[in-house]
Amino acid sequence: MTDDRTKPEFDAPAGPAPTALVIRDLIVGDGAEAKPGDTVTVHYAGVEYDSGEEFDSSWGRGESIQFPLRGLIQGWQDGIPGMKVGGRRELVIPPHLAYGPAGGHFLGGKTLIFIIDLLQVG
């Protein structure tokens, strides 16, 4: 899988933020499947649910990133397994599965939307 896919556009969410993790496959991959605890290589972008403001993007840095799932926020640990290389998935992650309540992290108390391209597993 190459990482030449373009940065995704985010649709403005409708209605109140969900209270549970929402997983939506935008493109279903046909490569290796990510499992809990795997190390994954991804491209991703994240925006705040309420404002639509982007807070992070690997596309913005011009390079993909690799990390072990167990080191990430719970929404990624729960939302990436089952995804296949070559896929693009949207995760809508409520605060308790992201950075917790307001106060600690600058994204605390916020529902987050990520679009993730899975480039490699292992």
PyMOL commands that set and color helices and strands:
alter all, ss='L'
color gray80, all
select helices_A, chain A and resi 58-61+69-71+74-79+95-97
alter helices_A, ss='H'
color red, helices_A
select strands_A, chain A and resi 22-27+39-48+54-57+65-68+88-93+112-121
alter strands_A, ss='S'
color yellow, strands_A
deselect
rebuild
show_as cartoon
